[in-house]
Structure formats: C-alpha cells, structure tokens
Amino acid sequence: MVRLQVQSVEKPQYRGTLHCFQSIIKQESVLGLYKGLGSPLMGLTFINALVFGVQGNTLRALGQDSPLNQFLAGAAAGAIQCVICCPMELAKTRLQLQDAGPARTYKGSLDCLAQIYRREGLRGVNRGMVSTLLRETPSFGVYFLTYDVMTRAMGCEPHDHLLVPKLLLAGGTSGITSWLSTYPMDVVKSRLQADGLQGAQRYHGIIDCMRQSYQAEGWRVFTRGLASTLLRAFPVNAATFATVTVVLTYTRGNEASAAPAGPALAQPSSL
C-alpha cells in the first residue's frame, strides 16, 4: 500500500496492487512482503487495548448508547491512539521504502525511530501527526458507528448460533467503511512521512502535499493503494471486533450489558 501511495508519477514502479505484489516477491523474495512488520506488531496489542478501552469509557461517560455517542466515543479513541500510531507508522513507512540488502539504512523499527530522533528530535518522530489525527479521528468514529448500526440491525445475541459470522461481517464492513471515509488523508500522511527519504523534501505541509499531488496526478492519486488496503481491512477488522466482543461477552457473563455496538453484547470498556 505505502509503495503504491508514494511512488513517483514520472517513473512509476508498479502498475497496480498485483504487479506490486509480484515485483516485491521477485526482487526481494517473500520476506519483502513483511518489511516493517515489527513496528505494527510492537504496538498492535497496546493500541487495540487503548482504542477499545477509551471508546468504552467515553461511551459510558456520555451516558447514553446512541449512534451519535458511538461516533464521538470512537473519534475520541482514534485521536488518543495517534500518540502511538503516528511514530509506529512512520517507522513502518521508512522500513518498507528502504532498499533491501546489507547497506540498508535501518535495522529495524526501534533503530529507525532512534535514528530519526537523533537527527530531528521529537518533531521528527512525530512527523505526520496532524494528518494522522485528521485520518484517525473521523475514521474511528465511523468504525464504531458502523459496527453499532450493523450489530443492532442483525440482532446479535450472545447465544445466537450465528453470532460469530454476524460479528465477522459487521467488523469487516466497519473496517472497510472507516478506511473509505478517510483514505485520501492516509495517502497524504504516507507521502509526508516518506518525504525526504530519497532526496530533498518536497512538501511544506498537508495542504502543499495535497496541492502538488493533485496537480501532478489528478484526483486518482488519493485512491492509490486503496484496493490493497480494502483487501486487508476486511479480514483484519473482522477478526479484531469478533474476538474482542466474543471474549468480553463470555468472560463477563451476566454482567455483559451492551456491545461496543449492540445491546446484548459486552462493552469493551474494561480493556
């Protein structure tokens, strides 16, 4: 996804998702597909705990489980987790774009962030923070709102034999919807975080990045890598939401009152 988002329009390396996939395997072996994996793995568990915990507690503080409050609680969770998400994605982007081989710049996620910090300080480690906030805040609002609406519409109940398939469908759809709602900002974020990696910096900020990108490539630039993102989003978010909801439902038993989005399932507020 990142390689498609930031590749040069003058000399594009990839013709699309499939060609990018094939080229990486051919040039870098299967291991090339897992570049930057360490960074998401380091923060994934903590981020999920933070997101579901903040969302559940915010929803409880708002006092009413309504669609608007589901959106607001999700937006609050999305904004807060940016503190971890932004540096993590910066490291992932830099690792995915560096050349393979013994002369590579970064040895891993921590080494990448350490080098950036030595050169640029905290500001460098948090490069792309504003664009990350602009992406994550509404995206997580849509994420939890969609899940709420779908689980209520499907009447998810703890002892329904179709509970897990329904949760998988709701979670996967929520992931796709949330990405569609803010994907253009993700392209901007990736470009800002990759800027200067292979030469002089091109962009002076979010607006300048959007302007230059649009002038050079038209509106389609803001859909770069969308197909690969959606292919990943459904299974990942289906598994995440289903796992969280099922585990909390059956561990809390009779105390379960409402899902992150459904009146009969456990809220994730205790995470």
C-alpha positions as MATLAB code, in Angstrom:
seq = 'MVRLQVQSVEKPQYRGTLHCFQSIIKQESVLGLYKGLGSPLMGLTFINALVFGVQGNTLRALGQDSPLNQFLAGAAAGAIQCVICCPMELAKTRLQLQDAGPARTYKGSLDCLAQIYRREGLRGVNRGMVSTLLRETPSFGVYFLTYDVMTRAMGCEPHDHLLVPKLLLAGGTSGITSWLSTYPMDVVKSRLQADGLQGAQRYHGIIDCMRQSYQAEGWRVFTRGLASTLLRAFPVNAATFATVTVVLTYTRGNEASAAPAGPALAQPSSL';
ca = [
       0.000    0.000    0.000;
       2.694    2.506    1.031;
       4.774    1.811   -2.082;
       1.788    2.469   -4.319;
       0.917    5.650   -2.448;
       4.347    7.275   -2.664;
       5.759    6.051   -5.985;
       6.814    8.682   -8.497;
       4.296    9.562  -11.201;
       7.146   10.264  -13.635;
       8.742    6.834  -13.122;
       6.123    4.545  -11.578;
       7.472    1.192  -10.421;
       4.144   -0.584  -10.106;
       1.085   -0.783  -12.346;
      -1.241   -1.830   -9.563;
      -1.688   -3.990   -6.476;
      -0.985   -7.326   -8.147;
       2.061   -6.039  -10.039;
       3.434   -4.506   -6.832;
       2.956   -7.826   -5.028;
       4.688   -9.775   -7.815;
       7.565   -7.282   -8.099;
       8.325   -7.353   -4.381;
       8.483  -11.157   -4.360;
      10.660  -11.210   -7.481;
      13.110   -8.553   -6.298;
      13.158   -9.093   -2.532;
      11.712  -12.601   -2.003;
       8.657  -13.327    0.118;
      10.360  -11.610    3.067;
       9.972   -8.311    1.243;
       6.225   -8.519    1.844;
       6.869   -8.357    5.584;
       9.061   -5.257    5.646;
       8.099   -3.017    8.525;
       6.095   -5.762   10.224;
       7.925   -5.309   13.522;
       6.573   -1.801   14.043;
       2.849   -2.688   13.872;
       3.413   -5.830   15.935;
       5.091   -3.857   18.723;
       2.158   -1.508   19.133;
      -0.827   -3.531   17.909;
      -1.878   -5.083   21.207;
      -1.433   -1.858   23.151;
      -3.248    0.194   20.515;
      -6.233   -2.168   20.454;
      -6.430   -2.138   24.243;
      -6.211    1.653   24.268;
      -8.783    2.115   21.485;
     -11.413   -0.213   22.923;
     -10.776    0.981   26.469;
     -11.096    4.682   25.604;
     -14.134    4.031   23.413;
     -15.946    2.073   26.106;
     -15.174    4.512   28.903;
     -16.040    7.543   26.774;
     -19.351    5.970   25.797;
     -20.100    5.294   29.447;
     -19.181    8.885   30.378;
     -21.508   10.249   27.698;
     -24.304    8.405   29.473;
     -26.358    7.163   26.534;
     -25.619    4.449   23.980;
     -26.767    6.299   20.873;
     -25.360    6.359   17.315;
     -24.022    9.887   17.855;
     -22.293    8.887   21.074;
     -20.859    5.786   19.396;
     -19.301    8.089   16.795;
     -17.996   10.538   19.408;
     -16.561    7.759   21.577;
     -14.853    6.176   18.572;
     -13.479    9.541   17.459;
     -12.035   10.143   20.945;
     -10.361    6.723   20.874;
      -8.948    7.384   17.416;
      -7.496   10.738   18.436;
      -5.810    9.431   21.601;
      -4.171    6.404   19.974;
      -2.419    8.674   17.454;
       0.291    9.227   20.067;
       1.380    5.631   19.456;
       0.094    5.147   15.925;
       1.971    8.031   14.287;
       5.565    7.034   15.252;
       4.719    3.390   14.620;
       3.510    4.118   11.089;
       6.454    6.420   10.431;
       8.831    3.538   11.184;
       6.754    1.140    9.096;
       6.751    3.519    6.120;
      10.504    4.123    6.256;
      11.283    0.398    6.574;
       9.001   -0.535    3.696;
      10.610    2.003    1.390;
      14.278    1.375    2.154;
      16.340   -0.729   -0.232;
      16.980   -4.356    0.594;
      20.489   -5.598    1.278;
      23.280   -5.169    3.826;
      23.574   -1.423    3.163;
      20.034   -0.673    4.336;
      19.616    2.442    6.447;
      17.550    0.985    9.266;
      17.994   -2.348   11.026;
      14.518   -2.385   12.497;
      11.682   -0.297   13.881;
      13.444    0.832   17.044;
      16.644    1.644   15.159;
      14.614    3.642   12.649;
      12.923    5.738   15.340;
      16.205    6.151   17.222;
      17.971    7.477   14.117;
      15.116    9.851   13.333;
      15.133   11.109   16.926;
      18.897   11.752   16.855;
      18.595   13.742   13.630;
      15.282   15.538   14.095;
      14.224   15.171   17.727;
      10.637   14.568   18.857;
       9.294   16.596   15.967;
      10.841   14.148   13.532;
       9.490   11.101   15.366;
       6.012   12.647   15.232;
       6.160   13.627   11.575;
       2.694   13.327   10.069;
       0.917   13.689   13.425;
      -1.633   16.247   12.204;
      -2.511   14.203    9.119;
      -2.727   11.097   11.307;
      -5.159   12.905   13.621;
      -7.222   14.071   10.659;
      -7.378   10.484    9.441;
      -7.862    8.562   12.681;
     -10.367   10.786   14.492;
     -13.258   10.584   11.997;
     -12.201    7.130   10.826;
     -12.631    5.533   14.248;
     -15.897    7.389   14.715;
     -17.206    5.804   11.526;
     -15.650    2.480   12.572;
     -17.586    2.138   15.829;
     -20.754    3.740   14.443;
     -20.906    1.258   11.568;
     -20.345   -1.673   13.900;
     -23.073   -0.401   16.207;
     -25.595    0.009   13.412;
     -24.850   -3.376   11.850;
     -24.922   -5.442   15.044;
     -28.185   -3.844   16.092;
     -29.701   -4.379   12.647;
     -28.681   -8.058   12.655;
     -29.944   -8.561   16.204;
     -26.721  -10.048   17.581;
     -27.384  -12.016   20.772;
     -24.759  -13.790   22.953;
     -26.217  -17.267   22.424;
     -27.109  -16.889   18.756;
     -25.510  -19.757   16.811;
     -24.788  -17.259   14.017;
     -23.175  -14.775   16.415;
     -19.588  -15.168   15.187;
     -20.430  -14.928   11.435;
     -22.517  -11.823   12.136;
     -19.713  -10.245   14.154;
     -17.194  -11.045   11.428;
     -19.417   -9.413    8.818;
     -20.033   -6.352   10.990;
     -16.363   -5.966   11.906;
     -15.100   -6.419    8.361;
     -17.645   -3.976    6.962;
     -16.753   -1.462    9.682;
     -13.098   -1.672    8.695;
     -13.841   -1.085    5.024;
     -16.205    1.814    5.756;
     -13.737    3.517    8.073;
     -10.935    3.320    5.508;
     -13.171    4.642    2.716;
     -14.182    7.598    4.873;
     -10.651    8.998    5.250;
      -8.442    7.213    2.728;
      -7.275   10.353    0.850;
      -5.773   11.643    4.105;
      -3.909    8.353    4.507;
      -2.233    8.940    1.141;
      -1.188   12.406    2.298;
       0.117   11.019    5.598;
       2.210    8.371    3.835;
       3.694   10.944    1.474;
       4.582   13.305    4.291;
       6.211   10.539    6.323;
       8.184    9.288    3.307;
       9.167   12.785    2.172;
      12.917   13.349    2.108;
      13.799    9.672    2.426;
      15.334    9.529   -1.044;
      16.304   13.143   -1.617;
      15.254   16.673   -0.712;
      11.896   17.238    0.924;
       9.130   18.213   -1.499;
       6.230   19.146    0.759;
       5.776   22.006    3.220;
       2.698   20.593    4.899;
      -0.642   18.883    4.353;
      -2.162   21.468    2.019;
       1.014   21.717   -0.065;
       1.212   17.928   -0.334;
      -2.420   17.740   -1.491;
      -1.915   20.568   -3.978;
       1.276   19.153   -5.514;
      -0.112   15.619   -5.639;
      -3.331   16.744   -7.327;
      -1.532   18.970   -9.841;
       0.847   16.170  -10.810;
      -1.521   13.191  -10.875;
      -5.130   14.341  -10.625;
      -7.747   13.136   -8.151;
      -6.857    9.469   -8.646;
      -3.690    9.988   -6.622;
      -5.857    9.991   -3.489;
      -7.030    6.445   -4.245;
      -3.519    4.990   -4.679;
      -3.272    1.646   -2.900;
      -6.966    1.595   -1.987;
      -7.585   -1.905   -3.364;
      -4.819   -3.492   -1.297;
      -5.967   -1.587    1.784;
      -9.547   -2.840    1.481;
      -8.389   -6.401    0.843;
      -6.524   -6.237    4.143;
      -9.134   -4.252    6.063;
     -11.975   -6.766    5.959;
     -10.267   -9.835    7.478;
      -8.193   -7.838    9.975;
     -11.101   -5.873   11.393;
     -13.495   -8.793   11.209;
     -11.146  -10.805   13.412;
     -10.453   -7.883   15.773;
     -14.048   -6.939   16.524;
     -15.298  -10.529   16.688;
     -12.537  -11.575   19.066;
     -12.963   -8.606   21.409;
     -16.736   -8.919   21.522;
     -16.870  -12.691   21.980;
     -14.159  -12.744   24.664;
     -15.767   -9.954   26.684;
     -19.242  -11.415   26.280;
     -18.318  -14.810   27.652;
     -15.832  -13.678   30.313;
     -18.165  -11.119   31.858;
     -21.198  -13.419   31.656;
     -24.293  -11.882   33.185;
     -22.539   -8.531   33.624;
     -22.465   -8.065   29.851;
     -24.901   -5.337   29.036;
     -24.105   -3.854   25.631;
     -21.607   -4.387   22.852;
     -19.272   -1.732   21.553;
     -22.250   -1.718   19.341;
     -25.126   -3.854   20.375;
     -27.470   -4.043   23.346;
     -26.845   -7.713   24.152;
     -23.054   -7.881   23.959;
     -20.249   -6.850   26.279;
     -18.885   -3.320   26.164;
     -15.095   -3.200   25.756;
     -14.801   -0.557   28.470;
     -12.739   -2.734   30.788;
      -9.817   -3.088   28.391;
];
